[in-house]
């Protein structure tokens, strides 16, 4: 669903990989969209919704589990969320 958009932005260098890095950049106000894996933990997702109300970025829930999201990004580990820089 969002795979092509993720790949295009990865090639352009606009994607932040990982929960910690994405949340750090959200707090700085640098994120426009967040792609979330289908099996992202509830605690992290609640935090993300809270930050979204404050910062106004878009949350896009993918149908991909975190291991497939890692494979799309060509990483040997699972990825729960990706942030798209403004």
Secondary structure, DSSP 8 states (H G I E B T S, - for coil): --HHHHHHHHHHT-EEESHHHHHHHHHHT-EEEEEE-TT--HHHHHHHHHHHHHH--EEEE-SS-HHHHHHHTT-SS--SEEEEE-
